[in-house]
Amino acid sequence: MSQENVEIVRRIYAEVSEQKALPAEFFAPDCVTDWTDVSPDFNQLRGIDAAQKALAPYFETFDDFHVEIRDIVQADGHRLVTALRDGGRIRGSGAEVWNHYFHAWTFRGRKVIWLSSHTNRDDALRAVGLAE
């Protein structure tokens, strides 16, 4: 696994936790994000601006939002899967909600070209070619 890509993913999650937005500098202009598995209303989105617009209402649900990496599985130097937990305190309440997802990442150089979100580990592994 490219350690550099792992560090980029860690930085992306840290910034999402801090800013409630994907850090555009880590994404290729023609990147594709696929949220179909976790939110069928999103489908596949092309470009970081489309992803930001789609994710903003989700991030804004929370007063205190965090992403925590639980595991990282390598496919090769350009593809990896992260198991994560995200959520936090719901805006205007004391209630907390936590979700468990698996993200499949593909890089070209140091830029994300594909990011898909899954509720099932095997689906994420399939997305990077590690399962049939």
Residue pairs with C-beta under 8 A, 6 or more apart in sequence:
1 72
1 74
1 75
1 76
1 77
1 80
2 77
2 78
2 107
4 110
5 77
5 78
5 80
5 105
5 107
5 110
6 72
6 80
8 26
8 107
8 110
8 112
9 69
9 72
9 80
9 82
9 105
10 69
11 23
11 26
12 22
12 23
12 26
12 112
13 67
13 68
13 69
13 82
13 84
14 67
15 21
15 22
15 23
16 22
16 23
16 59
16 65
16 67
17 65
17 66
17 67
20 56
20 59
20 60
20 62
20 65
21 52
21 55
21 56
21 59
22 48
22 51
22 52
22 55
24 48
24 52
26 110
26 111
26 112
27 48
27 51
27 111
27 112
27 115
28 108
28 111
28 112
28 113
29 47
29 48
30 46
30 47
30 113
31 46
31 47
31 48
31 51
31 111
31 112
31 113
31 114
31 115
32 44
32 45
32 46
32 113
32 114
32 115
33 44
33 45
33 50
33 51
33 54
33 114
33 115
33 116
33 117
34 43
34 44
34 45
34 114
34 115
34 116
34 117
35 42
35 43
35 45
35 54
35 55
35 116
35 117
36 42
36 43
36 44
36 116
37 116
37 117
37 118
37 119
37 120
37 123
38 101
38 117
38 118
38 119
39 58
42 54
45 51
45 54
51 115
59 65
60 91
61 90
61 91
62 87
62 88
62 89
62 90
62 91
62 97
63 88
63 89
63 90
63 91
63 92
64 88
64 89
65 86
65 87
65 88
66 86
66 87
66 88
67 84
67 85
67 86
68 84
68 85
68 86
69 82
69 83
69 84
70 82
70 83
70 84
70 85
70 100
71 82
71 83
72 80
72 81
72 82
72 83
73 80
73 81
73 82
73 83
73 125
73 130
74 80
75 81
75 128
75 129
75 130
78 106
78 107
78 108
79 104
79 105
79 106
79 107
79 128
79 129
80 104
80 105
80 128
81 102
81 103
81 104
81 105
81 121
81 124
81 125
81 127
81 128
81 130
82 102
82 103
82 105
83 100
83 101
83 102
83 121
84 100
84 101
84 102
84 103
85 98
85 99
85 100
85 101
86 98
86 99
86 101
87 96
87 97
87 98
87 99
88 96
88 97
88 98
89 95
89 96
90 96
90 97
100 119
101 117
101 118
101 119
102 117
102 118
102 119
102 120
102 121
102 123
102 124
102 125
103 115
103 116
103 117
103 118
103 124
104 114
104 115
104 116
104 118
104 124
104 125
104 127
104 128
105 112
105 114
105 115
105 128
106 112
106 113
106 114
106 115
106 128
107 113
116 124
116 127
118 124
118 127
122 131
125 131
126 132
